[in-house]
């Protein structure tokens, strides 16, 4: 009898062990034991947006920003450090996409009608506000100069700002060098444009940043 009882107990223990280790869905149960994916934190999302921006993926950068801050245009520069980073990414994505990578492109509702021109105006103003909060920061100044270069009425300001950074070798952005090259070319400074393009190419790993196919720089005289 003791032998039979021991065998029964052993069989019961084995059955219980198998039940605990088997996936719930394999037994026809409604509860799954699979781990639930964790939603990225706001910090992770904005870091992803920054990485996308630097990789030339402007729309992906905008989508990552809007996923965390759908009303980013209403955010106040300097009020929250992470929001300010998001404003910078959103602004530069607009600038580098010629004002096209906005909420409409990302299929996100937004108040008002935003044209490419008004997007560029908004981006330049936002980056100007960041510059006011962080004066004398070469990185911020390069961002602002890049944005100002997109607007005809602020190109002279952009040229002065970007040339000042370039002369002091403080410009750490290939996009800013590309903006400087474009302005110099349009003003007839072919050698200056080529010098800026050379510095851009030394810094950039993204094709097309320094020499846009549809906007070649004038050849040297």
C-alpha positions as CSV (number, residue, x, y, z in Angstrom):
1,X,0.0,0.0,0.0
2,X,2.8,2.4,0.8
3,X,4.4,1.8,-2.6
4,X,1.1,2.5,-4.4
5,X,0.6,5.7,-2.3
6,X,4.1,6.9,-3.1
7,X,3.6,6.3,-6.8
8,X,0.3,8.3,-6.7
9,X,1.9,11.2,-4.9
10,X,4.8,11.3,-7.4
11,X,2.5,11.3,-10.3
12,X,0.5,14.1,-8.8
13,X,3.6,16.2,-8.2
14,X,4.8,15.6,-11.8
15,X,1.4,16.7,-13.2
16,X,1.4,19.9,-11.1
17,X,4.9,20.7,-12.2
18,X,4.0,20.3,-15.9
19,X,0.9,22.5,-15.4
20,X,3.0,25.3,-13.9
21,X,5.6,25.2,-16.7
22,X,3.3,24.9,-19.7
23,X,2.3,28.2,-21.4
24,X,-1.3,29.2,-20.5
25,X,-2.4,29.5,-24.1
26,X,-1.3,25.8,-24.8
27,X,-3.9,24.6,-22.3
28,X,-6.7,26.5,-23.8
29,X,-6.7,29.1,-21.0
30,X,-7.6,32.7,-21.8
31,X,-4.8,34.2,-19.7
32,X,-1.4,34.4,-21.4
33,X,1.9,34.4,-19.6
34,X,3.8,36.3,-22.3
35,X,5.5,39.4,-21.0
36,X,3.8,42.7,-21.9
37,X,5.9,45.1,-24.0
38,X,6.9,48.2,-22.1
39,X,6.0,51.6,-23.7
40,X,9.1,53.8,-24.3
41,X,9.5,56.6,-21.9
42,X,9.4,60.2,-23.1
43,X,13.1,60.5,-22.6
44,X,13.7,57.4,-24.8
45,X,11.3,58.7,-27.5
46,X,13.0,62.1,-27.8
47,X,16.4,60.4,-27.9
48,X,15.0,58.3,-30.7
49,X,13.8,61.5,-32.5
50,X,17.2,63.1,-32.2
51,X,18.8,60.0,-33.6
52,X,16.4,59.9,-36.5
53,X,17.0,63.6,-37.2
54,X,20.8,63.1,-37.4
55,X,20.2,60.2,-39.7
56,X,18.3,62.3,-42.1
57,X,14.9,60.7,-41.3
58,X,13.0,64.0,-40.8
59,X,9.5,62.5,-40.8
60,X,10.5,59.7,-38.4
61,X,11.9,62.4,-36.1
62,X,8.6,64.4,-36.2
63,X,6.5,61.3,-35.6
64,X,8.6,60.4,-32.5
65,X,8.2,64.0,-31.1
66,X,4.5,64.1,-31.8
67,X,4.0,60.7,-30.2
68,X,5.1,62.2,-26.9
69,X,4.1,65.8,-27.4
70,X,1.2,66.0,-29.9
71,X,0.9,69.7,-29.1
72,X,4.5,70.6,-29.3
73,X,3.8,73.9,-31.0
74,X,2.1,75.1,-27.8
75,X,5.1,74.2,-25.6
76,X,7.1,77.0,-24.1
77,X,10.9,77.0,-24.7
78,X,12.8,76.7,-21.5
79,X,9.9,75.6,-19.3
80,X,10.8,71.9,-19.5
81,X,14.2,70.6,-20.6
82,X,12.8,67.6,-22.4
83,X,10.1,69.6,-24.2
84,X,12.8,72.1,-25.3
85,X,14.8,69.3,-26.8
86,X,11.6,68.1,-28.6
87,X,11.0,71.7,-29.9
88,X,14.6,71.7,-31.3
89,X,14.2,68.4,-33.1
90,X,10.7,69.3,-34.5
91,X,12.0,72.7,-35.7
92,X,15.1,71.2,-37.4
93,X,13.1,68.4,-39.0
94,X,10.9,71.2,-40.5
95,X,13.9,73.1,-41.7
96,X,15.7,70.1,-43.2
97,X,12.5,69.0,-45.0
98,X,11.9,72.4,-46.5
99,X,8.8,72.8,-44.2
100,X,7.2,69.6,-45.4
101,X,7.7,67.1,-42.5
102,X,4.9,68.4,-40.3
103,X,1.8,67.1,-38.6
104,X,0.0,66.6,-41.8
105,X,2.8,64.4,-43.2
106,X,2.8,62.5,-39.9
107,X,-1.1,62.2,-40.1
108,X,-1.5,64.0,-36.8
109,X,-4.3,66.6,-36.4
110,X,-3.2,70.1,-35.7
111,X,-5.0,73.4,-35.3
112,X,-4.8,75.8,-38.2
113,X,-3.3,75.5,-41.6
114,X,0.5,75.3,-41.8
115,X,2.2,75.8,-45.2
116,X,5.8,75.1,-45.9
117,X,6.7,78.8,-45.5
118,X,4.8,79.2,-42.2
119,X,6.4,76.0,-40.9
120,X,9.9,77.4,-41.6
121,X,8.9,80.7,-40.0
122,X,7.7,78.9,-36.9
123,X,10.9,76.8,-36.8
124,X,13.1,79.8,-37.1
125,X,11.3,81.6,-34.3
126,X,11.4,78.6,-32.0
127,X,15.1,78.2,-32.5
128,X,15.6,81.9,-31.9
129,X,13.8,81.5,-28.6
130,X,16.1,78.6,-27.7
131,X,19.1,80.8,-28.6
132,X,17.8,83.5,-26.2
133,X,17.6,81.0,-23.4
134,X,21.1,79.6,-24.1
135,X,23.1,82.6,-25.4
136,X,26.5,82.2,-26.9
137,X,26.1,78.4,-27.4
138,X,27.7,77.6,-30.8
139,X,25.5,74.5,-31.3
140,X,22.3,76.5,-30.8
141,X,23.6,79.3,-32.9
142,X,24.4,76.9,-35.8
143,X,20.8,75.5,-35.5
144,X,19.4,79.0,-35.7
145,X,21.6,80.0,-38.6
146,X,20.5,76.9,-40.5
147,X,16.9,77.9,-40.0
148,X,17.4,81.5,-40.9
149,X,19.1,80.5,-44.1
150,X,15.8,79.1,-45.4
151,X,14.0,82.4,-45.3
152,X,14.9,85.1,-47.9
153,X,14.4,88.0,-45.4
154,X,16.7,86.5,-42.8
155,X,19.5,85.2,-45.0
156,X,21.8,88.2,-44.3
157,X,21.5,87.5,-40.6
158,X,22.1,83.8,-41.2
159,X,25.3,84.6,-43.2
160,X,26.7,86.8,-40.5
161,X,25.9,84.2,-37.8
162,X,27.3,81.2,-39.7
163,X,30.4,82.9,-41.0
164,X,31.2,84.1,-37.5
165,X,31.0,80.5,-36.2
166,X,33.0,79.2,-39.2
167,X,35.8,81.7,-38.8
168,X,36.2,80.7,-35.1
169,X,35.9,77.0,-36.1
170,X,32.9,76.6,-33.7
171,X,30.4,75.2,-36.1
172,X,29.8,71.6,-35.3
173,X,26.9,70.9,-37.7
174,X,27.4,69.8,-41.3
175,X,23.9,71.1,-42.1
176,X,24.9,74.6,-41.0
177,X,28.0,74.4,-43.2
178,X,25.7,73.3,-46.1
179,X,23.4,76.3,-45.3
180,X,26.5,78.6,-45.4
181,X,27.6,77.2,-48.7
182,X,24.2,77.8,-50.2
183,X,24.1,81.4,-49.2
184,X,27.7,82.1,-50.3
185,X,26.9,80.5,-53.7
186,X,23.8,82.6,-54.2
187,X,25.8,85.7,-53.4
188,X,28.5,84.7,-56.0
189,X,31.1,83.6,-53.5
190,X,32.0,80.3,-55.3
191,X,35.3,79.8,-53.5
192,X,33.7,80.4,-50.1
193,X,30.9,78.0,-51.0
194,X,33.4,75.3,-51.9
195,X,35.3,75.8,-48.6
196,X,32.0,75.4,-46.6
197,X,31.1,72.3,-48.6
198,X,34.5,70.8,-47.9
199,X,34.0,71.3,-44.2
200,X,30.5,69.8,-44.5
201,X,31.8,66.7,-46.2
202,X,34.4,66.2,-43.6
203,X,31.7,66.1,-40.9
204,X,28.7,64.5,-42.5
205,X,28.0,60.8,-43.0
206,X,24.6,61.4,-44.6
207,X,24.6,61.5,-48.5
208,X,23.1,64.6,-50.1
209,X,23.6,66.9,-47.1
210,X,26.5,68.9,-48.5
211,X,25.8,68.8,-52.2
212,X,22.0,68.5,-52.9
213,X,21.6,67.0,-56.4
214,X,19.1,69.6,-57.5
215,X,21.1,72.6,-56.2
216,X,24.7,72.4,-57.4
217,X,27.1,75.0,-56.1
218,X,28.6,77.3,-58.8
219,X,32.0,76.2,-60.1
220,X,35.1,78.1,-59.2
221,X,35.9,81.0,-61.5
